């Protein structure tokens, strides 16, 4: 079993400890979160928590993905103490937990921690301690307009080849009517374009690092994958793809402008909701494409709530997390908005619920994608790291961000694919040498 690399290298700042304290008043929680639909719904339902817990009030700081990651990372490494609860994911939780930056979470029997899907529980833990509780979990899969594919006389199998995906994108593209065959992330960021592009590269046989930790971005597999990605989006994607990430593409597909989208399974509840999507009744689902392997072709992630070590609001923060990530909260959302709109990907009880099964046409595809993702075996050839769409080492955040900027520049046509990969390799090599890996 691979393990997180236990190193202090690459860290420039000390451990957040007892001196770190929230700047909020007693009974006042400040929570940093991402501007995704399920998080926005959690904010709307927060008065239910406040009513049940007199004396506790909640202040929200809602940010886009890239800004959120930057703000919470800066806050926890500088002991800024701005937040009592942070929304983080599977990359941060085990690394920050190992370093003592997060408080281990312990829940009562009623919370039923064993109901949390093992893939999510394990990905948010280190050394047997759970350091973040999943609010929603996800893998990635294909979401496509079956009406357009039927009109083209084509089908979409599970795990289609990337060649088949390109053919389908070509067949569904109708630029004169504002319909583009495929929409994919292009906005730079290790959790934006590189989350998707890493899974694509994995399926082409690529990996971030060789077994000796030297970067492998100069490989033929990366070159092939990035050329395919750039050509696919330039030929059949919407204009401005280098600036698109989850929320931008969600808007496009809900307006009927994307024939196909390969992205987070959590989007399925939005694109299949007739209150949000103009094409809800024609959306279908399939497992992620593969080139030379299905290994690492779909990611694994959970947006989760964690408590920074040293906050003065730890007890109240624990109460909020226990409420927001419970089965009771999922039922509250179901009572409010219907079972098709609940946060998914976290609890087995959700998938076992017949009401959810009836309401969520995507349930089987979503669960299959989550269960097939294997962070410890995500590349065709052996690699030294854990993670599907990232490498779980402290240095990856800087590397992934730098590489993402190069890939976005290549997509925009500002540099060639070869120039982008050469610069990416140099940036990764520089960071790994600085950290002392070789």
C-alpha positions as CSV (number, residue, x, y, z in Angstrom):
1,X,0.0,0.0,0.0
2,X,1.3,3.4,-0.9
3,X,1.5,6.0,1.7
4,X,1.6,9.7,1.9
5,X,5.2,10.9,1.8
6,X,6.1,11.9,5.3
7,X,8.3,14.9,4.8
8,X,8.6,18.4,6.0
9,X,10.3,19.3,2.8
10,X,8.5,21.9,0.6
11,X,6.9,23.5,3.6
12,X,7.9,27.0,4.3
13,X,5.7,27.6,7.3
14,X,5.3,26.0,10.7
15,X,2.6,23.9,12.1
16,X,-0.6,25.6,13.0
17,X,-1.0,25.1,16.7
18,X,-2.6,26.2,19.8
19,X,-1.8,29.9,19.1
20,X,-4.1,29.9,16.1
21,X,-7.5,31.1,17.0
22,X,-10.6,32.2,15.1
23,X,-11.2,35.9,15.1
24,X,-14.9,35.3,15.5
25,X,-16.8,35.9,18.7
26,X,-18.0,33.1,20.9
27,X,-20.9,31.2,19.4
28,X,-20.1,32.7,15.9
29,X,-18.9,30.3,13.3
30,X,-17.1,31.5,10.1
31,X,-17.2,28.9,7.4
32,X,-15.2,29.1,4.1
33,X,-16.9,27.2,1.3
34,X,-17.1,26.8,-2.5
35,X,-19.8,28.4,-4.6
36,X,-21.3,25.1,-5.8
37,X,-25.0,24.5,-5.9
38,X,-25.1,22.1,-2.9
39,X,-23.1,24.4,-0.8
40,X,-25.4,27.3,-1.6
41,X,-28.3,25.1,-0.6
42,X,-26.6,24.4,2.7
43,X,-26.4,28.1,3.4
44,X,-30.1,28.5,2.7
45,X,-30.9,25.7,5.2
46,X,-28.5,27.0,7.9
47,X,-31.3,28.7,9.9
48,X,-32.6,25.2,10.7
49,X,-29.3,24.5,12.4
50,X,-29.2,27.8,14.2
51,X,-32.8,27.3,15.4
52,X,-31.8,23.9,16.8
53,X,-28.7,25.3,18.4
54,X,-29.5,28.6,20.1
55,X,-26.4,30.8,20.7
56,X,-24.6,29.6,17.5
57,X,-24.7,31.8,14.4
58,X,-23.0,31.0,11.1
59,X,-21.2,33.5,8.8
60,X,-20.4,32.2,5.3
61,X,-17.4,33.1,3.1
62,X,-18.3,31.7,-0.3
63,X,-15.6,31.6,-3.0
64,X,-14.9,30.0,-6.4
65,X,-12.8,26.8,-6.3
66,X,-9.5,28.4,-7.1
67,X,-9.9,31.3,-4.7
68,X,-11.2,29.0,-1.9
69,X,-8.1,26.7,-2.2
70,X,-5.8,29.7,-2.1
71,X,-7.5,31.4,0.8
72,X,-7.8,28.3,3.1
73,X,-4.3,27.1,2.3
74,X,-2.8,30.5,3.1
75,X,-4.9,30.8,6.3
76,X,-3.9,27.4,7.7
77,X,-0.2,27.7,6.8
78,X,0.1,31.2,8.3
79,X,-2.1,30.4,11.3
80,X,-4.4,33.2,10.2
81,X,-7.4,31.9,12.1
82,X,-10.0,33.4,9.8
83,X,-12.1,30.3,9.6
84,X,-13.7,27.9,12.1
85,X,-14.7,25.4,9.4
86,X,-13.0,25.0,6.0
87,X,-14.3,23.3,2.9
88,X,-11.5,21.2,1.7
89,X,-11.1,17.9,-0.2
90,X,-9.2,14.6,-0.4
91,X,-6.0,16.3,-1.3
92,X,-5.8,18.5,1.7
93,X,-7.4,16.4,4.5
94,X,-4.8,13.6,4.9
95,X,-1.8,15.9,4.4
96,X,-3.1,18.6,6.7
97,X,-4.3,16.0,9.2
98,X,-0.9,14.4,9.3
99,X,0.7,17.7,10.1
100,X,-1.6,18.5,13.0
101,X,-3.3,21.4,11.1
102,X,-6.7,19.9,11.5
103,X,-8.7,18.6,14.4
104,X,-9.6,14.9,14.1
105,X,-13.4,14.4,14.0
106,X,-15.2,12.1,16.3
107,X,-19.0,11.5,16.0
108,X,-21.6,9.9,18.1
109,X,-23.2,6.6,17.3
110,X,-26.3,8.3,15.8
111,X,-24.1,9.8,13.1
112,X,-23.3,6.3,11.8
113,X,-19.8,7.0,10.4
114,X,-19.8,3.5,8.9
115,X,-22.6,4.6,6.5
116,X,-20.1,6.9,4.8
117,X,-18.8,5.2,1.6
118,X,-15.4,3.6,2.4
119,X,-13.8,5.4,-0.6
120,X,-14.7,8.7,0.9
121,X,-13.9,7.9,4.5
122,X,-10.5,6.5,3.6
123,X,-9.6,9.4,1.3
124,X,-10.3,11.9,4.1
125,X,-8.4,10.1,6.8
126,X,-4.8,9.6,7.9
127,X,-3.6,7.0,10.3
128,X,-7.1,5.9,11.2
129,X,-8.4,9.4,12.0
130,X,-11.1,11.2,10.0
131,X,-10.0,14.8,9.4
132,X,-12.9,16.0,7.3
133,X,-16.5,14.9,6.9
134,X,-17.8,14.6,3.3
135,X,-20.6,17.0,2.4
136,X,-20.9,15.5,-1.1
137,X,-18.6,13.1,-2.9
138,X,-18.0,12.6,-6.6
139,X,-16.2,10.8,-9.3
140,X,-16.4,11.9,-13.0
141,X,-18.4,10.5,-15.9
142,X,-19.9,11.3,-19.3
143,X,-23.1,13.3,-19.4
144,X,-24.5,13.6,-22.9
145,X,-27.6,14.6,-24.9
146,X,-29.1,11.4,-26.0
147,X,-31.4,13.2,-28.5
148,X,-28.4,14.6,-30.4
149,X,-26.6,11.3,-30.4
150,X,-29.7,9.4,-31.5
151,X,-30.2,11.9,-34.4
152,X,-26.6,11.2,-35.4
153,X,-27.3,7.4,-35.4
154,X,-24.7,6.8,-32.7
155,X,-24.7,5.3,-29.2
156,X,-22.5,5.9,-26.2
157,X,-21.2,2.7,-24.4
158,X,-19.7,2.8,-21.0
159,X,-16.0,3.5,-21.0
160,X,-16.0,4.4,-24.7
161,X,-12.7,5.0,-26.5
162,X,-11.6,8.6,-26.8
163,X,-11.8,8.1,-30.5
164,X,-15.5,7.3,-30.2
165,X,-16.0,10.4,-28.0
166,X,-14.3,12.6,-30.7
167,X,-16.6,11.0,-33.4
168,X,-19.6,11.7,-31.2
169,X,-18.6,15.3,-30.5
170,X,-18.1,15.9,-34.3
171,X,-21.6,14.4,-35.0
172,X,-23.3,16.5,-32.4
173,X,-21.6,19.8,-33.2
174,X,-23.9,22.4,-34.8
175,X,-22.1,25.7,-34.4
176,X,-24.6,27.6,-36.6
177,X,-27.2,26.9,-33.9
178,X,-24.8,27.4,-30.9
179,X,-24.5,23.7,-30.1
180,X,-21.0,22.3,-29.4
181,X,-20.2,18.6,-29.3
182,X,-18.2,18.6,-26.2
183,X,-17.5,20.9,-23.2
184,X,-14.5,20.3,-20.9
185,X,-12.7,22.2,-18.3
186,X,-10.0,24.6,-19.5
187,X,-9.7,27.2,-16.7
188,X,-6.2,26.8,-15.1
189,X,-5.9,25.3,-11.7
190,X,-4.8,22.0,-10.2
191,X,-8.5,21.3,-9.2
192,X,-9.9,22.9,-12.4
193,X,-8.4,21.9,-15.8
194,X,-5.8,19.6,-14.3
195,X,-8.4,17.5,-12.4
196,X,-10.0,16.6,-15.7
197,X,-6.8,16.6,-17.8
198,X,-5.0,14.3,-15.4
199,X,-7.8,11.6,-15.7
200,X,-7.6,11.9,-19.5
201,X,-3.8,11.6,-19.4
202,X,-4.0,8.6,-17.0
203,X,-6.2,6.9,-19.6
204,X,-3.6,7.6,-22.3
205,X,-1.0,5.9,-20.1
206,X,0.6,9.0,-18.6
207,X,1.5,9.8,-14.9
208,X,2.7,12.8,-13.0
209,X,5.9,11.2,-11.6
210,X,8.1,8.2,-12.4
211,X,8.9,5.8,-9.6
212,X,12.0,7.8,-8.6
213,X,9.8,11.0,-8.3
214,X,11.2,12.7,-11.4
215,X,8.3,14.4,-13.3
216,X,7.0,12.6,-16.3
217,X,5.3,15.4,-18.2
218,X,7.8,15.0,-21.0
219,X,6.5,11.6,-21.9
220,X,4.9,10.6,-25.2
221,X,1.7,9.7,-23.3
222,X,1.3,13.3,-22.0
223,X,2.1,14.7,-25.4
224,X,-0.5,12.5,-27.0
225,X,-3.2,13.3,-24.4
226,X,-2.7,17.1,-24.5
227,X,-2.7,17.2,-28.3
228,X,-5.9,15.2,-28.3
229,X,-7.5,17.5,-25.7
230,X,-6.5,20.7,-27.4
231,X,-7.7,19.5,-30.9
232,X,-11.0,18.1,-29.5
233,X,-11.9,21.4,-27.8
234,X,-10.7,23.6,-30.6
235,X,-12.7,21.6,-33.2
236,X,-15.9,20.8,-31.2
237,X,-15.8,22.9,-28.0
238,X,-17.4,26.3,-27.3
239,X,-15.5,29.5,-27.7
240,X,-13.4,30.5,-24.7
241,X,-13.0,27.0,-23.4
242,X,-9.7,28.0,-21.7
243,X,-11.8,30.0,-19.2
244,X,-14.4,27.4,-18.5
245,X,-14.6,25.2,-15.4
246,X,-17.5,23.5,-13.6
247,X,-19.9,26.3,-13.1
248,X,-19.4,27.8,-16.5
249,X,-20.0,24.5,-18.3
250,X,-22.9,23.6,-16.1
251,X,-24.6,26.8,-17.3
252,X,-23.8,25.9,-21.0
253,X,-25.1,22.4,-20.8
254,X,-28.3,23.4,-18.9
255,X,-28.9,25.8,-21.8
256,X,-28.6,23.0,-24.3
257,X,-25.3,24.2,-25.8
258,X,-23.2,21.2,-25.0
259,X,-23.7,17.8,-26.6
260,X,-21.5,16.1,-24.1
261,X,-19.7,17.0,-20.8
262,X,-17.2,14.9,-18.9
263,X,-17.0,16.1,-15.4
264,X,-18.1,15.6,-11.7
265,X,-20.8,13.1,-11.1
266,X,-22.4,15.6,-8.7
267,X,-23.4,17.7,-11.8
268,X,-25.9,14.9,-12.7
269,X,-28.4,16.1,-10.2
270,X,-28.4,19.6,-11.8
271,X,-28.4,18.6,-15.5
272,X,-31.3,16.1,-14.9
273,X,-33.4,18.6,-12.9
274,X,-36.0,20.2,-15.1
275,X,-36.2,23.2,-12.8
276,X,-32.6,24.0,-13.8
277,X,-31.9,22.4,-17.1
278,X,-33.6,22.9,-20.5
279,X,-32.5,19.5,-21.6
280,X,-33.1,17.5,-18.4
281,X,-35.3,14.9,-20.1
282,X,-32.7,14.0,-22.8
283,X,-29.6,13.7,-20.6
284,X,-28.0,10.3,-20.3
285,X,-24.9,9.0,-18.6
286,X,-21.9,6.7,-19.3
287,X,-18.6,5.9,-17.6
288,X,-15.5,7.9,-18.5
289,X,-13.6,7.4,-21.7
290,X,-10.4,5.4,-22.0
291,X,-7.5,5.3,-24.5
292,X,-5.1,2.6,-23.5
293,X,-6.4,1.9,-20.0
294,X,-9.5,2.6,-17.9
295,X,-7.2,2.9,-14.9
296,X,-7.4,6.5,-13.5
297,X,-9.9,7.5,-16.1
298,X,-12.3,8.9,-13.5
299,X,-11.5,10.9,-10.5
300,X,-12.4,10.6,-6.8
301,X,-13.2,13.7,-4.7
302,X,-15.2,14.9,-1.8
303,X,-16.0,18.5,-0.9
304,X,-15.7,18.1,2.9
305,X,-15.9,20.2,6.1
306,X,-12.9,20.3,8.4
307,X,-12.0,22.1,11.6
308,X,-8.6,24.0,11.7
309,X,-6.6,23.0,14.8
310,X,-6.5,25.9,17.3
311,X,-9.9,27.4,16.6
312,X,-11.8,28.6,19.7
313,X,-15.0,27.4,18.2
314,X,-14.1,23.7,17.9
315,X,-17.1,22.4,19.9
316,X,-19.7,24.5,17.9
317,X,-17.9,23.7,14.6
318,X,-18.2,20.0,15.4
319,X,-21.9,20.4,16.0
320,X,-22.3,22.1,12.6
321,X,-20.3,19.5,10.7
322,X,-22.3,16.7,12.4
323,X,-25.5,18.4,11.3
324,X,-24.5,19.3,7.7
325,X,-23.0,15.9,6.8
326,X,-25.6,13.7,8.5
327,X,-28.2,11.4,6.9
328,X,-30.8,13.7,8.6
329,X,-29.5,16.7,6.6
330,X,-29.9,14.7,3.4
331,X,-33.5,14.0,4.4
332,X,-34.0,17.7,5.1
333,X,-32.9,18.6,1.6
334,X,-35.2,15.9,0.2
335,X,-38.1,17.3,2.2
336,X,-37.3,20.8,0.9
337,X,-36.3,20.2,-2.7
338,X,-37.0,16.5,-3.5
339,X,-34.8,13.4,-3.5
340,X,-33.3,14.2,-6.9
341,X,-31.7,17.3,-5.4
342,X,-29.9,15.8,-2.3
343,X,-26.1,15.9,-1.9
344,X,-24.8,12.5,-3.1
345,X,-21.7,10.4,-3.1
346,X,-21.2,10.2,0.6
347,X,-23.6,7.7,2.3
348,X,-24.6,4.2,1.3
349,X,-28.0,4.8,2.8
350,X,-28.7,7.4,0.1
351,X,-28.2,4.9,-2.6
352,X,-30.3,2.3,-0.7
353,X,-33.2,4.7,-0.3
354,X,-36.0,3.8,-2.8
355,X,-37.2,7.4,-2.9
356,X,-33.7,8.4,-4.1
357,X,-33.6,5.5,-6.6
358,X,-36.9,6.6,-8.1
359,X,-35.9,10.3,-8.3
360,X,-32.3,10.1,-9.4
361,X,-31.9,8.7,-12.9
362,X,-28.2,9.0,-12.5
363,X,-27.8,7.0,-9.3
364,X,-26.4,3.8,-10.7
365,X,-24.0,5.5,-13.0
366,X,-22.8,7.8,-10.2
367,X,-22.2,5.0,-7.7
368,X,-20.5,2.9,-10.3
369,X,-18.1,5.7,-11.1
370,X,-17.3,6.3,-7.4
371,X,-16.7,2.7,-6.7
372,X,-14.4,2.2,-9.7
373,X,-12.0,5.0,-8.8
374,X,-8.9,3.7,-7.1
375,X,-6.5,6.4,-5.8
376,X,-3.9,3.8,-5.0
377,X,-3.8,2.3,-8.5
378,X,-4.5,5.1,-10.9
379,X,-1.8,4.8,-13.6
380,X,-1.0,2.2,-16.1
381,X,2.6,2.0,-15.0
382,X,3.7,1.9,-11.4
383,X,3.8,5.3,-9.7
384,X,5.0,6.4,-6.3
385,X,2.0,8.5,-5.3
386,X,-1.6,8.1,-4.1
387,X,-4.4,10.0,-5.9
388,X,-6.3,9.8,-9.2
389,X,-6.5,13.4,-10.4
390,X,-3.7,14.6,-8.1
391,X,-0.5,13.4,-6.4
392,X,-1.0,13.5,-2.7
393,X,2.2,15.3,-1.8
394,X,2.5,18.8,-0.4
395,X,4.4,20.0,-3.5
396,X,1.6,19.1,-5.9
397,X,-0.5,22.2,-5.3
398,X,2.2,24.4,-6.7
399,X,3.1,22.0,-9.4
400,X,-0.5,21.4,-10.5
401,X,-1.2,25.1,-10.6
402,X,1.8,25.9,-12.7
403,X,1.1,23.0,-15.1
404,X,-2.5,24.0,-15.3
405,X,-1.5,27.5,-16.5
406,X,0.6,26.0,-19.3
407,X,-2.2,23.7,-20.4
408,X,-4.7,26.5,-20.5
409,X,-2.3,28.6,-22.5
410,X,-1.9,25.8,-25.0
411,X,-5.6,25.5,-25.3
412,X,-5.9,29.2,-25.9
413,X,-3.3,29.0,-28.6
414,X,-0.8,31.2,-26.8
415,X,1.9,28.5,-26.8
416,X,2.2,25.1,-28.6
417,X,1.5,21.9,-26.8
418,X,5.2,21.1,-26.9
419,X,6.2,24.5,-25.4
420,X,3.5,24.0,-22.7
421,X,4.7,20.6,-21.7
422,X,8.4,21.6,-21.7
423,X,7.6,24.5,-19.4
424,X,5.5,22.3,-17.2
425,X,8.2,19.7,-17.0
426,X,10.7,22.4,-16.0
427,X,8.4,23.8,-13.3
428,X,7.7,20.4,-11.8
429,X,11.4,19.5,-11.9
430,X,12.3,22.7,-10.2
431,X,9.7,22.2,-7.4
432,X,10.7,18.6,-6.8
433,X,14.4,19.5,-6.6
434,X,13.7,22.3,-4.2
435,X,11.8,19.9,-2.0
436,X,14.7,17.5,-2.0
437,X,13.1,14.5,-3.7
438,X,16.3,14.0,-5.7
